[in-house]
Amino acid sequence: MDFLIFQVPMLTLQATLDGLLLGILFALIAYGMALQWGVMNIINIAQGDLVILGGYIAYFMYLSGIHPAWGIIVCPIVMYFVGVGIYKTVINKVVDRDLFISILATFGISILMMQLMNFAFGADVVLANSEFGTTMLFNNSVTLPNSKIFSAVVSIVFAICLVLYMKKSKLGRAIRATAQNARAAKILGVDTEKVYAATFGINAALCGVAGALIAITFTIHPYMGLPYTIRSFMIVIVAGLGNLPGVAMSGMGLGVFEEFADYILGTEFRIGSVFLLLVLILVYRRFKLSRKREYLK
Amino acid sequence: MKITKIILSFVSAVAILLSSSAISFAKVVGDKIILGSAISLTGKYSSNGVHTQNGYNMAVDRINSMGGVKVGGKTYKFEIIYYDDESNPKRAAQLAERLISQDGVEYMLGPYSSGLTKAIAPVTEKYGVPMVEANGASRSLFTKGYKYLFAVLAPANLYLDVAIDLAVEKNGGKPVKIAQAFEQDAFSQDVRLGILEAAERTGSKIIIDDKLPKELNDMAATLAKVKAVKPDVLVVSGHTKGALTAVRQIAEMKVDVPMLAMTHCDAAKLSKQHGKNSEFALCASQWHKTLTYKDDFFGNGMKYAADFDKEFGYDPPYQAAESSAALLVFKDAFERAGSFDKKKVRDALAATNMQTFYGNIKFAEGGQNVDKPMVLFQVMCNDDGSKCENKVVAPTKWASAELIHPIPSWSSR
C-alpha cells in the first residue's frame, strides 16, 4: 500500500485526468461491443483484434509519410468493409445460434486474425508518432500528452455521432428495431440481414478509430488485442446492455479506478483490481436481482 | 490375391520401419554433423526467432566453407534441423522430444527466449543431449544443476547492475535513489534481482519498485510517481514493449531523470522508432559490433556486422551475434573432444575457454558464460535528431564515447 497519491495533490489530479482520458478511449471500443451485443446477441472475442488491425492501418499510413491522425478517417472506412466481410463469411452463420457458438466462432476469428497479422506485419512492437506535444498544467507538475487529449476528443465526437445516427437515420431506426425484436422488425419489412451486416461493420469501424488512436498513444502488437476485448467486455457488463450513456460513464469510472489502484496497490494489481471490481459488481447485481425475484414471487 | 496384399503391406511396413530407423541414427550422417533446434519462426517471438536462426545459419555456412569440423582426422560439416515452436513453451518441449527421440539428434542448439529454453532444458537433460544456447539468460536456468546446458551469454541479473555502479560513480561514490519498473516475467524479474543486489552492495535505496503487467501499454502512473519523488536512476525492463512505452511516455510527460537504464533497446529499434526522444537512454547489451574481440571465422564485430548485413540486409542485433557464437563453441568442443560421444562432447563443452568475435566464452558450473561482461550503450543523436547511434559507454575498456550524465532536462532539449 502506498498513499503517496494522497500526499501529493497534483498526483491525484494527474491520476484522475489520466484515468478519464484512458477510460473515454476504452468506452469507444466498448460502445461497439455493446451495440452488436445488443443487436445481434454476439459477444465478439475478436473485438480487440479489430482494434489492433485498425492500429496497423494507421501505422502503415505513418510509415508511408501520412500523419497517423488521418487514420481516424481512413481506418473506420476500411474497417467497416472488413467488418461486413467477416459478417458475410462467418458471423451470419452463427447469429441466430446460442451465445456459446458465437463465442467459439469469434474466438476462432480472433486467433486467425492474430496469426495473420503476425504473419503479414511481423511480431515487432510498433507505434506511430503523432508529434502532438504535451500540455503542461500547474507549472509542469501535471502533464497531459496531447495525443491522449486528441484520442479522448475524437472518441467523444464519434460516440456522439453514433448516438445521433442511431436516433435520426433510417438505418439507425432499423438497427434499434431489430435490437428490440428481430422477428417483429422482419415482419414489418426491415431487412435484418442487412441490419446485422451494417451493425457488425459499424462496430468494426469504431474499433478501427480506436485502433488508430491507440497507435498514436500506446503501442501496437499482433497479440495485444485480448486486453482490449476484456476491458470492453467489463465496461459493457458494468454498464448493462443497451445503455450507451452508461457505457461512457462506466468506461471513465473504470479508467479512474484503474489509475488509482495502480498508485495505491501497485502496478501489478492494476488489472487484478479491475477484475475484483467486476466480481463485486456481478455479485451485487445478483443480490439485487434475487431480491427482486422474491418480490415478484 | 488376398495373400499378395498382406505380403505387400508387410513388406512396405518393414520398408517404412527400416527407412525411419535409418533416419533415427542421424547424429552424424556421412560427413554431416546434425544439430537440432526448435525455434520461434511464428508467434510472438518470431522476429527474434528469425534473428536467432539467421545467426545460426550464418555461422554454419561460414564454418562449412572454411574447412568444417575436424574430428578424428576426418572433416565434417554442420547441418541444422529446424522446427517451428510457434513461440509456445509446450510445443518447444514436444519438438525437442521429437528431435531427440525420432530424428535422433544428439546435439541441440537453443531456442529463442528464457521461457522456451526453460521448457527444453529438462528434455535435453533427460536424454543427456548437450545443448548450447544463446538466447536464454534467465538466472534460474543456471541454478537447477543442469549438466548439459551451456549458455554463451551473460545471465540476466548482470544486465543492468553495471548501470547502478555507474550512477554511484557519477554521484561521487555516494549511494543513489533508484526507481525501477519491471515486467512480471522470468527474464525481467532476474534483471530486477541484479539491481537489488547492486543496490545492497552500494547502499543505494530503491524508492519505487513497480511490477508491470504482461499486457503493459501504459506506464503513466509509474512515471508520474517518478516525477514526484525524483530518483537518480530510472531502470525499466519489459522487453521491446517496455522500452518503447517508457521512452514515448517519458518524452510526453517530460519526466526529468538523470539516468535512464533499459533493456531491449536495439531489439525495439528504439532510436529508429523514437528518434531524438530516445536520446541519452542507457541500454544493456550482450554485444556491440564495435567491441574488439576476435576470432578466425568472422574476424571481429565490425566484419561480422558487414557480412551479416550483406547476407540478410540488416544490421545484426546481439541476438544474431550470440547465436553465431554458439556454433563456434560447438565446433571447438567437437574438435577438442575428438569424438561424437555425447558425454565426451559435453565434457569438452564444459572445458571451453575461447575467444570469439562475440566475446570470451568460459562456462561456470551452472552453464552460464562467466567470461563476458555486459556492455552498456547510450543512444546519441545529432542535433536535428535525424541520425541516432548507439555508442558503447561502459565498461571503460570498450567505451567508444563518454557517458553523458546527467541527462539534460526536457526544458533544455
Interface residues (C-beta under 8 A of the other chain):
Chain A: L4 V8 M10 L11 Q14 A15 D18 L22 Q115 N118 F119 G122 A123 D124 V125 V126 L127 N129 T134 M136 N140 S141 T143 P145 S147 I214 F218 T219 H221 P222 Y223 M224 L226 P227 E259 D262 Y263 G266 T267 E268 R270 I271
Chain B: T42 G43 K44 Y45 S46 S47 N48 S87 A181 Q184 D210 K211 L212 P213 E215 N217 D218 A220 A221 T222 A224 K225 K227 A228 V229 H239 T240 K241 L244 T245 R248 Q249 E252 M253 K254 A268 K269 Q273 H274 G275 S411
